[in-house]
Amino acid sequence: MSDVNKAWLYVVIGGLLEIVWAAGFKYKEIPSIVVLIALLTSFDLIIRAVKFIPVGTGYAVFAAMGTIGTLLVDTFASKGSISPLKAGIILCLLLFTVGLKYTSKGSER
């Protein structure tokens, strides 16, 4: 696996861990030690990733994953619903994030 592919894997894993620690701030079912480990690990992974991919793109994908994931966790945990407008905004964020990732190939080291 190339360094760039490994970096993107780190971004994805870090983004998923961001969902864990962000949700852990609200939901007591997630133990504090899990929140702390997820927080530290997610930032360690993004720091490692941006050594091989553009920092702006890597962080944007990382943050978007956390934003979308945390919003979905909060919506489903509270048995709420997502309005069509909110769903559209989430889809746009997802589309733009994927677009950033795929258009950054030329600027990678």
A tleap script that builds the chain and sets N, CA, C and O, in Angstrom:
source leaprc.protein.ff14SB
mol = sequence {
  NMET SER ASP VAL ASN LYS ALA TRP LEU TYR
  VAL VAL ILE GLY GLY LEU LEU GLU ILE VAL
  TRP ALA ALA GLY PHE LYS TYR LYS GLU ILE
  PRO SER ILE VAL VAL LEU ILE ALA LEU LEU
  THR SER PHE ASP LEU ILE ILE ARG ALA VAL
  LYS PHE ILE PRO VAL GLY THR GLY TYR ALA
  VAL PHE ALA ALA MET GLY THR ILE GLY THR
  LEU LEU VAL ASP THR PHE ALA SER LYS GLY
  SER ILE SER PRO LEU LYS ALA GLY ILE ILE
  LEU CYS LEU LEU LEU PHE THR VAL GLY LEU
  LYS TYR THR SER LYS GLY SER GLU CARG
}
set mol.1.N position { 0.854 -1.179 0.000 }
set mol.1.CA position { 0.000 0.000 0.000 }
set mol.1.C position { 0.896 1.237 0.000 }
set mol.1.O position { 1.824 1.343 0.803 }
set mol.2.N position { 0.611 2.164 -0.902 }
set mol.2.CA position { 1.429 3.378 -0.993 }
set mol.2.C position { 1.183 4.277 0.217 }
set mol.2.O position { 0.196 4.125 0.937 }
set mol.3.N position { 2.104 5.215 0.419 }
set mol.3.CA position { 1.965 6.150 1.532 }
set mol.3.C position { 0.695 6.993 1.405 }
set mol.3.O position { 0.042 7.291 2.405 }
set mol.4.N position { 0.351 7.374 0.184 }
set mol.4.CA position { -0.846 8.190 -0.029 }
set mol.4.C position { -2.105 7.380 0.293 }
set mol.4.O position { -3.015 7.889 0.946 }
set mol.5.N position { -2.162 6.146 -0.154 }
set mol.5.CA position { -3.326 5.308 0.156 }
set mol.5.C position { -3.440 5.056 1.648 }
set mol.5.O position { -4.537 5.063 2.206 }
set mol.6.N position { -2.309 4.835 2.288 }
set mol.6.CA position { -2.298 4.633 3.738 }
set mol.6.C position { -2.780 5.908 4.445 }
set mol.6.O position { -3.507 5.842 5.436 }
set mol.7.N position { -2.368 7.057 3.923 }
set mol.7.CA position { -2.793 8.336 4.507 }
set mol.7.C position { -4.310 8.496 4.420 }
set mol.7.O position { -4.946 8.945 5.373 }
set mol.8.N position { -4.891 8.126 3.267 }
set mol.8.CA position { -6.345 8.239 3.138 }
set mol.8.C position { -7.061 7.244 4.056 }
set mol.8.O position { -8.143 7.538 4.565 }
set mol.9.N position { -6.474 6.096 4.264 }
set mol.9.CA position { -7.031 5.145 5.224 }
set mol.9.C position { -7.010 5.754 6.628 }
set mol.9.O position { -7.971 5.607 7.384 }
set mol.10.N position { -5.926 6.433 6.974 }
set mol.10.CA position { -5.842 7.112 8.272 }
set mol.10.C position { -6.927 8.178 8.412 }
set mol.10.O position { -7.527 8.327 9.476 }
set mol.11.N position { -7.172 8.916 7.331 }
set mol.11.CA position { -8.216 9.949 7.373 }
set mol.11.C position { -9.580 9.314 7.636 }
set mol.11.O position { -10.353 9.814 8.453 }
set mol.12.N position { -9.870 8.221 6.948 }
set mol.12.CA position { -11.164 7.553 7.120 }
set mol.12.C position { -11.311 7.004 8.539 }
set mol.12.O position { -12.346 7.202 9.175 }
set mol.13.N position { -10.293 6.325 9.033 }
set mol.13.CA position { -10.367 5.775 10.392 }
set mol.13.C position { -10.461 6.919 11.405 }
set mol.13.O position { -11.235 6.846 12.360 }
set mol.14.N position { -9.678 7.966 11.194 }
set mol.14.CA position { -9.739 9.133 12.085 }
set mol.14.C position { -11.106 9.794 12.068 }
set mol.14.O position { -11.604 10.223 13.109 }
set mol.15.N position { -11.715 9.879 10.893 }
set mol.15.CA position { -13.058 10.455 10.785 }
set mol.15.C position { -14.096 9.632 11.529 }
set mol.15.O position { -14.994 10.180 12.169 }
set mol.16.N position { -13.970 8.322 11.443 }
set mol.16.CA position { -14.892 7.449 12.175 }
set mol.16.C position { -14.695 7.591 13.688 }
set mol.16.O position { -15.661 7.595 14.451 }
set mol.17.N position { -13.434 7.708 14.108 }
set mol.17.CA position { -13.166 7.898 15.533 }
set mol.17.C position { -13.656 9.264 16.012 }
set mol.17.O position { -14.032 9.418 17.174 }
set mol.18.N position { -13.654 10.247 15.123 }
set mol.18.CA position { -14.185 11.560 15.484 }
set mol.18.C position { -15.673 11.469 15.819 }
set mol.18.O position { -16.154 12.152 16.724 }
set mol.19.N position { -16.390 10.633 15.096 }
set mol.19.CA position { -17.811 10.425 15.388 }
set mol.19.C position { -17.967 9.857 16.798 }
set mol.19.O position { -18.851 10.269 17.549 }
set mol.20.N position { -17.099 8.909 17.146 }
set mol.20.CA position { -17.166 8.280 18.476 }
set mol.20.C position { -16.952 9.312 19.566 }
set mol.20.O position { -17.759 9.415 20.490 }
set mol.21.N position { -15.858 10.090 19.469 }
set mol.21.CA position { -15.595 11.015 20.571 }
set mol.21.C position { -16.569 12.179 20.605 }
set mol.21.O position { -16.912 12.658 21.686 }
set mol.22.N position { -17.022 12.644 19.453 }
set mol.22.CA position { -17.993 13.744 19.463 }
set mol.22.C position { -19.324 13.282 20.056 }
set mol.22.O position { -19.941 14.009 20.835 }
set mol.23.N position { -19.766 12.085 19.692 }
set mol.23.CA position { -21.007 11.546 20.267 }
set mol.23.C position { -20.828 11.271 21.755 }
set mol.23.O position { -21.776 11.387 22.532 }
set mol.24.N position { -19.620 10.910 22.148 }
set mol.24.CA position { -19.342 10.631 23.556 }
set mol.24.C position { -19.499 11.832 24.456 }
set mol.24.O position { -19.716 11.677 25.658 }
set mol.25.N position { -19.396 13.036 23.901 }
set mol.25.CA position { -19.617 14.230 24.710 }
set mol.25.C position { -21.076 14.349 25.141 }
set mol.25.O position { -21.376 14.953 26.171 }
set mol.26.N position { -21.967 13.778 24.363 }
set mol.26.CA position { -23.399 13.899 24.644 }
set mol.26.C position { -23.988 12.658 25.301 }
set mol.26.O position { -24.835 12.764 26.189 }
set mol.27.N position { -23.545 11.490 24.870 }
set mol.27.CA position { -24.178 10.251 25.316 }
set mol.27.C position { -23.338 9.550 26.377 }
set mol.27.O position { -22.202 9.148 26.126 }
set mol.28.N position { -23.914 9.414 27.558 }
set mol.28.CA position { -23.194 8.826 28.690 }
set mol.28.C position { -22.917 7.337 28.494 }
set mol.28.O position { -22.114 6.760 29.227 }
set mol.29.N position { -23.570 6.707 27.514 }
set mol.29.CA position { -23.329 5.288 27.239 }
set mol.29.C position { -21.910 5.040 26.719 }
set mol.29.O position { -21.405 3.919 26.781 }
set mol.30.N position { -21.285 6.080 26.216 }
set mol.30.CA position { -19.912 5.951 25.725 }
set mol.30.C position { -18.985 6.338 26.878 }
set mol.30.O position { -18.969 7.496 27.295 }
set mol.31.N position { -18.215 5.378 27.395 }
set mol.31.CA position { -17.344 5.655 28.547 }
set mol.31.C position { -16.306 6.748 28.247 }
set mol.31.O position { -15.831 6.876 27.119 }
set mol.32.N position { -15.973 7.514 29.255 }
set mol.32.CA position { -15.015 8.616 29.101 }
set mol.32.C position { -13.670 8.147 28.554 }
set mol.32.O position { -13.049 8.849 27.757 }
set mol.33.N position { -13.223 6.984 28.968 }
set mol.33.CA position { -11.930 6.486 28.490 }
set mol.33.C position { -11.984 6.189 26.992 }
set mol.33.O position { -10.992 6.377 26.288 }
set mol.34.N position { -13.120 5.734 26.508 }
set mol.34.CA position { -13.292 5.491 25.068 }
set mol.34.C position { -13.264 6.821 24.320 }
set mol.34.O position { -12.655 6.925 23.256 }
set mol.35.N position { -13.921 7.834 24.875 }
set mol.35.CA position { -13.928 9.164 24.262 }
set mol.35.C position { -12.497 9.700 24.172 }
set mol.35.O position { -12.085 10.206 23.129 }
set mol.36.N position { -11.748 9.589 25.260 }
set mol.36.CA position { -10.376 10.091 25.295 }
set mol.36.C position { -9.477 9.350 24.297 }
set mol.36.O position { -8.706 9.977 23.571 }
set mol.37.N position { -9.575 8.046 24.264 }
set mol.37.CA position { -8.756 7.259 23.330 }
set mol.37.C position { -9.132 7.580 21.884 }
set mol.37.O position { -8.252 7.731 21.037 }
set mol.38.N position { -10.427 7.686 21.596 }
set mol.38.CA position { -10.878 8.014 20.240 }
set mol.38.C position { -10.397 9.410 19.836 }
set mol.38.O position { -9.971 9.614 18.699 }
set mol.39.N position { -10.464 10.358 20.753 }
set mol.39.CA position { -10.030 11.728 20.481 }
set mol.39.C position { -8.546 11.774 20.145 }
set mol.39.O position { -8.153 12.334 19.121 }
set mol.40.N position { -7.733 11.193 20.998 }
set mol.40.CA position { -6.285 11.218 20.781 }
set mol.40.C position { -5.877 10.446 19.532 }
set mol.40.O position { -5.016 10.889 18.772 }
set mol.41.N position { -6.497 9.297 19.327 }
set mol.41.CA position { -6.156 8.485 18.155 }
set mol.41.C position { -6.578 9.166 16.864 }
set mol.41.O position { -5.840 9.134 15.879 }
set mol.42.N position { -7.758 9.784 16.853 }
set mol.42.CA position { -8.224 10.441 15.625 }
set mol.42.C position { -7.286 11.569 15.220 }
set mol.42.O position { -6.977 11.725 14.039 }
set mol.43.N position { -6.832 12.358 16.191 }
set mol.43.CA position { -5.919 13.448 15.850 }
set mol.43.C position { -4.532 12.936 15.482 }
set mol.43.O position { -3.871 13.517 14.621 }
set mol.44.N position { -4.087 11.872 16.111 }
set mol.44.CA position { -2.816 11.273 15.727 }
set mol.44.C position { -2.874 10.798 14.270 }
set mol.44.O position { -1.925 10.996 13.511 }
set mol.45.N position { -3.983 10.178 13.888 }
set mol.45.CA position { -4.124 9.678 12.523 }
set mol.45.C position { -4.164 10.808 11.499 }
set mol.45.O position { -3.564 10.691 10.430 }
set mol.46.N position { -4.861 11.896 11.809 }
set mol.46.CA position { -4.926 12.992 10.836 }
set mol.46.C position { -3.567 13.675 10.718 }
set mol.46.O position { -3.183 14.119 9.636 }
set mol.47.N position { -2.844 13.757 11.824 }
set mol.47.CA position { -1.496 14.331 11.774 }
set mol.47.C position { -0.591 13.470 10.902 }
set mol.47.O position { 0.176 13.997 10.096 }
set mol.48.N position { -0.673 12.152 11.055 }
set mol.48.CA position { 0.131 11.242 10.220 }
set mol.48.C position { -0.273 11.351 8.752 }
set mol.48.O position { 0.578 11.319 7.863 }
set mol.49.N position { -1.573 11.480 8.503 }
set mol.49.CA position { -2.078 11.500 7.125 }
set mol.49.C position { -1.599 12.721 6.356 }
set mol.49.O position { -1.211 12.607 5.193 }
set mol.50.N position { -1.622 13.895 6.994 }
set mol.50.CA position { -1.310 15.115 6.244 }
set mol.50.C position { 0.172 15.269 5.941 }
set mol.50.O position { 0.582 16.264 5.344 }
set mol.51.N position { 0.971 14.303 6.342 }
set mol.51.CA position { 2.370 14.292 5.917 }
set mol.51.C position { 2.486 13.813 4.473 }
set mol.51.O position { 3.510 14.028 3.825 }
set mol.52.N position { 1.430 13.161 3.967 }
set mol.52.CA position { 1.467 12.585 2.620 }
set mol.52.C position { 0.371 13.097 1.690 }
set mol.52.O position { 0.428 12.854 0.484 }
set mol.53.N position { -0.612 13.794 2.221 }
set mol.53.CA position { -1.689 14.361 1.399 }
set mol.53.C position { -1.836 15.837 1.762 }
set mol.53.O position { -1.363 16.252 2.820 }
set mol.54.N position { -2.478 16.639 0.911 }
set mol.54.CA position { -2.661 18.055 1.227 }
set mol.54.C position { -3.438 18.235 2.542 }
set mol.54.O position { -4.469 17.599 2.760 }
set mol.55.N position { -2.929 19.104 3.399 }
set mol.55.CA position { -3.531 19.274 4.714 }
set mol.55.C position { -4.978 19.782 4.617 }
set mol.55.O position { -5.836 19.320 5.369 }
set mol.56.N position { -5.256 20.695 3.733 }
set mol.56.CA position { -6.611 21.243 3.614 }
set mol.56.C position { -7.621 20.196 3.191 }
set mol.56.O position { -8.714 20.109 3.750 }
set mol.57.N position { -7.250 19.410 2.210 }
set mol.57.CA position { -8.141 18.357 1.722 }
set mol.57.C position { -8.312 17.263 2.758 }
set mol.57.O position { -9.431 16.819 3.015 }
set mol.58.N position { -7.209 16.826 3.356 }
set mol.58.CA position { -7.281 15.773 4.371 }
set mol.58.C position { -8.139 16.177 5.549 }
set mol.58.O position { -8.974 15.405 6.018 }
set mol.59.N position { -7.925 17.404 6.028 }
set mol.59.CA position { -8.703 17.859 7.177 }
set mol.59.C position { -10.171 18.068 6.801 }
set mol.59.O position { -11.057 17.785 7.607 }
set mol.60.N position { -10.438 18.558 5.593 }
set mol.60.CA position { -11.824 18.758 5.164 }
set mol.60.C position { -12.582 17.434 5.125 }
set mol.60.O position { -13.731 17.363 5.562 }
set mol.61.N position { -11.949 16.394 4.607 }
set mol.61.CA position { -12.589 15.074 4.554 }
set mol.61.C position { -12.796 14.541 5.974 }
set mol.61.O position { -13.868 14.031 6.299 }
set mol.62.N position { -11.782 14.660 6.805 }
set mol.62.CA position { -11.845 14.228 8.209 }
set mol.62.C position { -13.000 14.930 8.947 }
set mol.62.O position { -13.809 14.282 9.611 }
set mol.63.N position { -13.057 16.242 8.818 }
set mol.63.CA position { -14.087 17.021 9.519 }
set mol.63.C position { -15.482 16.740 8.958 }
set mol.63.O position { -16.451 16.670 9.714 }
set mol.64.N position { -15.586 16.579 7.648 }
set mol.64.CA position { -16.891 16.289 7.049 }
set mol.64.C position { -17.413 14.932 7.498 }
set mol.64.O position { -18.603 14.777 7.773 }
set mol.65.N position { -16.520 13.951 7.571 }
set mol.65.CA position { -16.944 12.629 8.058 }
set mol.65.C position { -17.470 12.744 9.484 }
set mol.65.O position { -18.507 12.174 9.822 }
set mol.66.N position { -16.747 13.485 10.310 }
set mol.66.CA position { -17.182 13.671 11.691 }
set mol.66.C position { -18.499 14.416 11.792 }
set mol.66.O position { -19.360 14.062 12.597 }
set mol.67.N position { -18.655 15.443 10.977 }
set mol.67.CA position { -19.885 16.243 10.997 }
set mol.67.C position { -21.084 15.422 10.565 }
set mol.67.O position { -22.103 15.388 11.255 }
set mol.68.N position { -20.964 14.764 9.430 }
set mol.68.CA position { -22.080 13.966 8.912 }
set mol.68.C position { -22.386 12.802 9.852 }
set mol.68.O position { -23.546 12.546 10.176 }
set mol.69.N position { -21.349 12.106 10.282 }
set mol.69.CA position { -21.553 10.957 11.164 }
set mol.69.C position { -22.173 11.328 12.496 }
set mol.69.O position { -23.076 10.644 12.977 }
set mol.70.N position { -21.690 12.414 13.098 }
set mol.70.CA position { -22.237 12.845 14.386 }
set mol.70.C position { -23.681 13.292 14.243 }
set mol.70.O position { -24.510 13.016 15.110 }
set mol.71.N position { -23.982 13.976 13.158 }
set mol.71.CA position { -25.362 14.394 12.914 }
set mol.71.C position { -26.275 13.182 12.769 }
set mol.71.O position { -27.377 13.165 13.317 }
set mol.72.N position { -25.826 12.175 12.038 }
set mol.72.CA position { -26.638 10.971 11.855 }
set mol.72.C position { -26.805 10.198 13.165 }
set mol.72.O position { -27.899 9.722 13.466 }
set mol.73.N position { -25.731 10.071 13.943 }
set mol.73.CA position { -25.823 9.397 15.244 }
set mol.73.C position { -26.824 10.123 16.137 }
set mol.73.O position { -27.679 9.494 16.761 }
set mol.74.N position { -26.715 11.437 16.195 }
set mol.74.CA position { -27.617 12.224 17.039 }
set mol.74.C position { -29.070 12.105 16.569 }
set mol.74.O position { -29.985 12.010 17.388 }
set mol.75.N position { -29.274 12.109 15.274 }
set mol.75.CA position { -30.635 11.990 14.724 }
set mol.75.C position { -31.242 10.638 15.057 }
set mol.75.O position { -32.380 10.563 15.522 }
set mol.76.N position { -30.493 9.575 14.822 }
set mol.76.CA position { -31.038 8.240 15.070 }
set mol.76.C position { -31.119 7.907 16.556 }
set mol.76.O position { -32.031 7.195 16.978 }
set mol.77.N position { -30.187 8.406 17.350 }
set mol.77.CA position { -30.212 8.136 18.793 }
set mol.77.C position { -31.400 8.826 19.461 }
set mol.77.O position { -31.969 8.310 20.423 }
set mol.78.N position { -31.763 9.988 18.944 }
set mol.78.CA position { -32.908 10.701 19.522 }
set mol.78.C position { -34.210 10.338 18.814 }
set mol.78.O position { -35.255 10.937 19.069 }
set mol.79.N position { -34.136 9.347 17.919 }
set mol.79.CA position { -35.290 8.890 17.141 }
set mol.79.C position { -35.974 10.053 16.416 }
set mol.79.O position { -37.193 10.089 16.251 }
set mol.80.N position { -35.146 10.987 15.997 }
set mol.80.CA position { -35.650 12.135 15.259 }
set mol.80.C position { -35.697 11.831 13.780 }
set mol.80.O position { -35.470 10.702 13.346 }
set mol.81.N position { -35.991 12.844 13.031 }
set mol.81.CA position { -36.018 12.678 11.585 }
set mol.81.C position { -35.175 13.783 10.962 }
set mol.81.O position { -34.886 14.802 11.588 }
set mol.82.N position { -34.799 13.556 9.743 }
set mol.82.CA position { -34.006 14.537 9.011 }
set mol.82.C position { -34.926 15.197 7.993 }
set mol.82.O position { -35.557 14.528 7.174 }
set mol.83.N position { -34.987 16.505 8.060 }
set mol.83.CA position { -35.832 17.233 7.111 }
set mol.83.C position { -35.222 17.122 5.715 }
set mol.83.O position { -34.025 16.872 5.574 }
set mol.84.N position { -36.038 17.307 4.697 }
set mol.84.CA position { -35.500 17.258 3.326 }
set mol.84.C position { -34.388 18.279 3.102 }
set mol.84.O position { -33.427 17.995 2.388 }
set mol.85.N position { -34.505 19.453 3.697 }
set mol.85.CA position { -33.472 20.473 3.540 }
set mol.85.C position { -32.162 20.007 4.181 }
set mol.85.O position { -31.095 20.133 3.581 }
set mol.86.N position { -32.246 19.473 5.396 }
set mol.86.CA position { -31.052 18.986 6.077 }
set mol.86.C position { -30.440 17.813 5.303 }
set mol.86.O position { -29.217 17.724 5.195 }
set mol.87.N position { -31.254 16.931 4.775 }
set mol.87.CA position { -30.753 15.808 3.983 }
set mol.87.C position { -30.029 16.319 2.737 }
set mol.87.O position { -28.980 15.795 2.363 }
set mol.88.N position { -30.586 17.332 2.108 }
set mol.88.CA position { -29.955 17.920 0.926 }
set mol.88.C position { -28.614 18.555 1.252 }
set mol.88.O position { -27.654 18.423 0.493 }
set mol.89.N position { -28.555 19.241 2.376 }
set mol.89.CA position { -27.300 19.873 2.788 }
set mol.89.C position { -26.249 18.807 3.107 }
set mol.89.O position { -25.080 18.955 2.751 }
set mol.90.N position { -26.670 17.738 3.777 }
set mol.90.CA position { -25.745 16.639 4.076 }
set mol.90.C position { -25.224 16.018 2.778 }
set mol.90.O position { -24.031 15.741 2.655 }
set mol.91.N position { -26.105 15.805 1.831 }
set mol.91.CA position { -25.681 15.232 0.544 }
set mol.91.C position { -24.717 16.159 -0.193 }
set mol.91.O position { -23.750 15.697 -0.799 }
set mol.92.N position { -24.978 17.457 -0.140 }
set mol.92.CA position { -24.061 18.417 -0.765 }
set mol.92.C position { -22.695 18.374 -0.082 }
set mol.92.O position { -21.664 18.360 -0.755 }
set mol.93.N position { -22.685 18.353 1.249 }
set mol.93.CA position { -21.430 18.275 1.986 }
set mol.93.C position { -20.666 17.015 1.601 }
set mol.93.O position { -19.454 17.048 1.388 }
set mol.94.N position { -21.389 15.911 1.517 }
set mol.94.CA position { -20.762 14.647 1.128 }
set mol.94.C position { -20.211 14.732 -0.295 }
set mol.94.O position { -19.079 14.320 -0.551 }
set mol.95.N position { -20.994 15.256 -1.201 }
set mol.95.CA position { -20.566 15.393 -2.597 }
set mol.95.C position { -19.336 16.282 -2.704 }
set mol.95.O position { -18.383 15.938 -3.404 }
set mol.96.N position { -19.343 17.415 -2.023 }
set mol.96.CA position { -18.215 18.340 -2.100 }
set mol.96.C position { -16.959 17.751 -1.453 }
set mol.96.O position { -15.843 17.991 -1.915 }
set mol.97.N position { -17.149 16.984 -0.389 }
set mol.97.CA position { -16.013 16.349 0.279 }
set mol.97.C position { -15.371 15.310 -0.631 }
set mol.97.O position { -14.147 15.267 -0.763 }
set mol.98.N position { -16.183 14.482 -1.250 }
set mol.98.CA position { -15.663 13.482 -2.202 }
set mol.98.C position { -14.997 14.204 -3.372 }
set mol.98.O position { -13.943 13.783 -3.849 }
set mol.99.N position { -15.606 15.272 -3.825 }
set mol.99.CA position { -15.017 16.057 -4.911 }
set mol.99.C position { -13.658 16.623 -4.542 }
set mol.99.O position { -12.737 16.606 -5.359 }
set mol.100.N position { -13.523 17.122 -3.325 }
set mol.100.CA position { -12.229 17.626 -2.860 }
set mol.100.C position { -11.167 16.535 -2.889 }
set mol.100.O position { -10.040 16.753 -3.335 }
set mol.101.N position { -11.547 15.369 -2.410 }
set mol.101.CA position { -10.594 14.262 -2.357 }
set mol.101.C position { -10.120 13.896 -3.760 }
set mol.101.O position { -8.925 13.699 -3.977 }
set mol.102.N position { -11.035 13.804 -4.699 }
set mol.102.CA position { -10.671 13.360 -6.042 }
set mol.102.C position { -10.005 14.440 -6.886 }
set mol.102.O position { -9.281 14.119 -7.829 }
set mol.103.N position { -10.228 15.693 -6.575 }
set mol.103.CA position { -9.567 16.744 -7.334 }
set mol.103.C position { -8.221 17.112 -6.749 }
set mol.103.O position { -7.505 17.923 -7.336 }
set mol.104.N position { -7.853 16.546 -5.613 }
set mol.104.CA position { -6.566 16.886 -4.980 }
set mol.104.C position { -5.427 16.012 -5.459 }
set mol.104.O position { -4.289 16.237 -5.047 }
set mol.105.N position { -5.672 15.028 -6.307 }
set mol.105.CA position { -4.629 14.092 -6.727 }
set mol.105.C position { -3.415 14.798 -7.321 }
set mol.105.O position { -2.284 14.383 -7.069 }
set mol.106.N position { -3.620 15.834 -8.089 }
set mol.106.CA position { -2.502 16.523 -8.726 }
set mol.106.C position { -1.614 17.292 -7.766 }
set mol.106.O position { -0.469 17.600 -8.098 }
set mol.107.N position { -2.117 17.606 -6.584 }
set mol.107.CA position { -1.328 18.409 -5.640 }
set mol.107.C position { -0.687 17.576 -4.555 }
set mol.107.O position { -0.085 18.126 -3.632 }
set mol.108.N position { -0.802 16.241 -4.643 }
set mol.108.CA position { -0.193 15.387 -3.617 }
set mol.108.C position { 1.301 15.287 -3.863 }
set mol.108.O position { 1.766 15.339 -5.002 }
set mol.109.N position { 2.051 15.140 -2.765 }
set mol.109.CA position { 3.514 15.002 -2.875 }
set mol.109.C position { 3.895 13.621 -3.268 }
set mol.109.O position { 5.081 13.323 -3.407 }
savepdb mol mol.pdb
quit
